[in-house]
Amino acid sequence: MSGRILAIVAVFVSLFAFAGTAQAAPAASQGTALVLTVQYSDVEDNAFKATVLTCERGDLHPRRALACATLAATGADLQAMQSDNRACTFIYAPVEVSMFGFWRGEPVHEVHTYPNSCVMLAHTGALFDF
């Protein structure tokens, strides 16, 4: 549990470090600093992952460009993200994702639960694929 707390603190520190650099960015990504988290169910060992997305070079997100394109296409709205129609099992292993911070200067705070990781990736694409 203390490892999880340390990870969250590290993500917050990164968020504040990147928030200052985002102010000098071009208008398309100005003010973008999002903390993304994924909490898997006990079926997947209660794994917890987090990263910071700023849509800038040096970003911590491994699929930055695709993740930012997904957000731009939906206005950073998790509910507006449509499935890519991949075939997923009906195994119920809930995955909770959260996104909070700023998208293009606008505050964002969203949490959504998907029935399993396949469905989550089908809807969110590269956004939570880290």
N, C-alpha and C positions, 0 to 999 in steps of 0.2 A: 504494500500500500504506500509506503514512503517513497518508493521508486516512481509511482504514478504521480504523487504530489510534486516530486522533484521535476518530472517531465513537464507537468503543467506550468510550474514556475518558469522553467526554461523557455517554454513557448511564449509566455507573457513577456518575458524579457526580450525575446526576439521580436515580438510584435511592436514593442515600443522602440526598439532599435531601427526597425524597418519603417515605422511610421514617419520618422523624421526625414528619411531619404525619399519617401514617396511624394513629399511636397514639391520637390524639384523635378518630378517626372512629367512627361507629356500629359496633355489633358485627358487622353483616353484612359490612363491608369492612375491619374492623380488622386491621392488620398485612399489608395487601395491597400489594406492590410487586414487580412482575414485569418483568424485562427480556425482551423478545420480539425475536428476530432471524429474518431470512429470508435465506438464501443461495441465489441462483439459479445454475443451471449455466452453462457457457460458451455454451450455445445462446442464453441470455438475457443475454449479456455479463457473466457473473459478478457481477451486481448484488448488493449487500449492503445490507439495510435493518435498522434497529433502532429500537425505541421502548420507553418505560416505561409500564406500565399499573398504575395504583393504584386504579382504580374510584372516583375522587373528582373533583370539579369541578376544572378546571385541568389535567386529565390530558393527557399528550402524545399519547395514542392518539386518532385522529380519529373512531373509532366505539366509544368507550368503553362506552356502555350495552349495546350488542349484544355486544361482546367479553366483558364481565363476566357477562352473562346466559348466554352459551355456557359460560363456565367454571363458573358456579354449577350449570348443568344436568348437567355431567359431573364435577364435583368436581375440576376442573383436571387431568383425565386425558386426554392427547392420544389415547390408544388407545381411549377410550370415545366419542370424537366420531364420529358416524355421517354418512355422505354424505347430501347433500340430493337425490341422484339426478339431478343435472344431467348433460347429455350432454357428455363430454370426449373429446378426440382421444386416439389411442394414441401420440402423439409422446412419445418418452422424452427429457425434459429435466429431470432431477432437481432438486428443490427441498428444501433442508434447513431445517427450522424448529427453533428452540430456545426454551425458556421456563425461566427460572430466577429464583429469588428467594423470595418468600413469598406464599402465597394464604391469606388469613384466618388468618394467624399460623403456618401450616404450611409448612415448607420444600418447595420444588418445584424439580426439575431434570429436564427432559425434552428429548430430541432425537428428531426423527422425520424421515424422508425420504419424500417423495411423488414419484411418477413425473413429474409436471409441475405447473405452477401452477394449472391448472384443477382437478385432483384435490385439491390442497392446499386451495383455497378451498371446494370442495364439502364437504370434511370439517371444516374449521375455521371456516367462515363468516367473521364479522367479526374474529375473533381476530388473524389475520395479514394482514388487509386494511388495510394502512397504507402 
